[in-house]
């Protein structure tokens, strides 16, 4: 009996470690604008540059992408999107806009093209180092499969959001579209911190590398797809409670 009890004992929990993920918003694949300046890349080329840069980033736990992800209904744009995102080694979570979520063809392409990742129908992933990555639904609601692992009620959630209105209070850190990079609280949702990023297709093509310390300190490093000078990173923010 003593031997059986010893074998059944639970292993001690591993020490906490930082969570590290990448985020970008609005790849919006589609035709390049007619007035695109000479030498400036179109949306698909920008996305491929971002994916290439992320391929050289070791230790990413996941990637959050907020829509709009395509500019129209072109099957080629959908295929290019899932092909690029599917080449990222880390799990990818794609938050669609309400208009995109109404497209069955886009939903099917994401579900078919990202089998190792999280497409439009699989919004929540397994907790990573005490955090759960989630792509919020287009209406801003928490997906039904969030916190599905046992009694994960206390697990904080890092989410991408491309809908209307603020993210729900259950979210601790949200990645949302914005005019300029910023990191700070969401006034309508006490306790929720938002990382705002401009569209990745707009120069200088910014994406973010985010680290959350075991104590809840959020630090952001901004990078650019083409290696141009990046905007100044926002100061770190302490999530509450730590």
C-alpha positions in Angstrom: 0.0 0.0 0.0 2.8 2.4 0.9 4.5 1.7 -2.4 1.3 2.2 -4.4 0.7 5.5 -2.6 4.3 6.6 -3.4 3.9 5.8 -7.1 0.6 7.7 -7.3 2.0 10.9 -5.7 1.9 13.9 -8.0 5.1 15.3 -9.3 6.0 18.7 -7.9 5.0 21.6 -10.1 7.8 23.0 -12.2 9.1 26.4 -11.3 7.2 29.2 -13.1 8.8 30.6 -16.2 8.1 33.6 -18.4 5.6 33.3 -21.2 6.8 34.6 -24.6 4.6 35.2 -27.6 4.4 37.2 -30.8 1.5 39.4 -32.0 0.5 41.4 -35.0 -2.7 42.8 -36.4 -4.5 43.3 -39.7 -2.4 41.4 -42.3 -5.5 42.0 -44.6 -4.2 40.0 -47.6 -5.5 41.2 -50.9 -4.4 43.1 -54.0 -1.7 45.7 -53.4 -3.2 49.2 -53.5 -2.9 50.9 -56.9 -1.1 53.9 -55.3 1.5 51.7 -53.5 4.7 53.7 -53.5 7.6 52.2 -55.5 9.6 49.8 -53.4 6.9 49.3 -50.8 5.7 45.7 -50.3 2.2 44.5 -50.8 0.3 42.8 -47.9 1.3 39.2 -48.8 5.0 40.1 -49.1 4.8 41.9 -45.7 3.2 38.8 -44.1 5.9 36.5 -45.5 8.6 38.8 -44.1 6.9 38.7 -40.7 6.7 34.9 -40.8 10.3 34.7 -41.8 11.3 36.9 -38.9 9.3 34.9 -36.4 10.9 31.7 -37.7 14.2 33.0 -36.3 12.7 33.7 -32.9 13.3 30.8 -30.6 11.1 29.9 -27.7 7.8 31.4 -28.8 4.9 29.8 -26.9 2.2 31.0 -29.3 1.3 33.7 -31.9 -1.8 36.0 -31.7 -3.1 37.5 -34.9 -6.1 39.9 -34.9 -8.0 40.6 -38.1 -8.9 41.7 -40.6 -6.9 39.0 -42.1 -8.1 39.2 -45.7 -9.4 42.0 -47.8 -12.0 40.1 -49.8 -13.2 36.7 -51.0 -10.3 35.7 -53.3 -9.5 32.1 -52.7 -5.8 32.8 -53.5 -5.7 35.3 -50.6 -7.1 32.8 -48.2 -4.7 30.1 -49.3 -1.8 32.5 -49.0 -2.9 33.5 -45.5 -3.1 29.9 -44.1 0.0 28.9 -46.0 2.0 31.7 -44.3 0.5 31.2 -40.8 0.8 27.5 -41.1 4.6 27.7 -41.6 5.0 29.2 -38.1 6.3 26.6 -35.6 4.4 28.0 -32.6 0.6 27.6 -32.3 -1.3 30.4 -34.0 -4.6 31.9 -32.8 -6.5 34.0 -35.3 -9.2 36.4 -34.2 -11.6 37.3 -37.0 -13.6 40.4 -37.5 -17.4 40.0 -37.6 -17.5 40.3 -41.4 -14.8 37.6 -41.7 -16.5 35.3 -39.3 -19.6 35.4 -41.6 -17.5 33.9 -44.5 -17.8 30.1 -44.5 -15.1 29.8 -47.1 -12.6 31.7 -44.8 -13.6 29.6 -41.8 -13.1 26.4 -43.8 -9.7 27.5 -45.1 -8.5 28.3 -41.6 -9.7 25.0 -40.2 -8.3 23.0 -43.1 -5.0 25.0 -43.5 -4.0 25.2 -39.9 -4.4 21.6 -38.6 -1.5 22.0 -36.1 -2.6 25.4 -35.0 -5.8 27.1 -33.9 -8.2 28.0 -36.7 -11.4 30.0 -36.6 -13.4 27.2 -35.0 -10.8 26.3 -32.3 -10.5 29.5 -30.3 -8.7 28.4 -27.1 -5.5 26.4 -26.6 -4.1 24.5 -23.7 -2.6 26.6 -20.9 1.1 27.4 -21.4 3.2 28.1 -18.3 0.1 29.2 -16.4 -1.4 31.2 -19.3 -4.1 30.3 -21.8 -3.9 31.8 -25.3 -7.3 32.6 -26.9 -8.7 34.1 -30.0 -11.8 36.0 -28.9 -15.0 35.6 -30.9 -15.9 38.4 -33.3 -18.5 39.8 -30.8 -15.8 40.0 -28.2 -17.1 37.1 -26.1 -14.8 34.5 -24.5 -15.0 31.3 -26.5 -16.8 28.4 -24.9 -13.7 26.2 -24.9 -11.6 28.6 -22.9 -10.4 27.3 -19.5 -11.4 23.8 -20.5 -8.5 22.1 -18.8 -9.7 20.8 -15.4 -10.2 23.5 -12.8 -8.4 26.3 -14.8 -10.7 29.0 -13.4 -7.8 31.0 -12.1 -5.7 30.7 -15.3 -5.2 34.2 -16.8 -5.9 34.6 -20.5 -3.9 36.3 -23.3 -6.3 37.1 -26.2 -6.4 38.5 -29.7 -9.4 40.6 -30.4 -10.7 41.9 -33.7 -14.4 42.6 -32.9 -16.3 45.6 -31.6 -16.2 46.8 -28.1 -13.8 46.0 -25.3 -12.6 42.5 -24.5 -14.3 40.7 -21.6 -13.2 41.1 -18.0 -12.1 37.4 -18.0 -9.1 38.5 -20.2 -6.0 39.7 -18.5 -4.0 40.8 -21.6 -5.6 41.5 -25.0 -4.0 42.3 -28.4 -6.2 44.8 -30.3 -5.8 47.0 -33.4 -4.9 50.6 -32.7 -3.5 53.7 -34.3 -0.1 53.4 -32.7 1.7 50.9 -30.4 0.5 51.3 -26.8 0.3 49.1 -23.7 -2.1 50.1 -20.9 -5.4 49.4 -19.1 -8.8 49.2 -20.9 -11.0 51.9 -19.2 -14.2 49.9 -19.8 -12.8 46.7 -18.3 -11.0 47.2 -15.0 -8.1 44.7 -14.7 -7.7 44.2 -18.4 -4.5 45.4 -20.1 -4.5 45.9 -23.9 -1.5 45.9 -26.3 -2.6 48.1 -29.2 -0.8 47.6 -32.5 -1.2 49.4 -35.9 -1.8 47.2 -39.0 1.2 45.2 -39.9 0.8 46.1 -43.6 1.3 49.8 -42.9 4.9 51.1 -42.7 7.0 50.5 -40.8 5.2 47.1 -40.6 5.3 46.6 -36.8 4.9 43.3 -34.9 5.5 42.7 -31.2 7.3 40.2 -29.1 5.7 40.0 -25.7 7.1 38.5 -22.4 4.9 38.0 -19.3 7.0 37.3 -16.2 5.9 34.8 -13.6 4.9 37.9 -11.5 2.7 39.3 -14.2 5.0 42.0 -15.6 4.3 42.6 -19.3 7.2 43.7 -21.5 7.0 44.4 -25.2 9.7 44.6 -27.8 8.6 46.0 -31.2 10.1 44.8 -34.4 9.6 45.6 -38.1 9.1 43.2 -40.9 11.8 44.8 -43.1 14.3 45.7 -40.4 13.4 49.4 -40.5 13.7 51.4 -37.2 10.8 50.4 -34.9 8.8 52.8 -32.9 9.7 53.2 -29.2 8.3 50.3 -27.2 5.7 51.1 -24.5 6.9 50.9 -20.9 6.3 47.6 -19.1 2.9 47.2 -17.3 2.2 45.1 -14.2 -0.9 43.0 -14.5 -3.2 43.1 -11.5 -3.2 40.9 -9.5 0.4 39.7 -10.1 
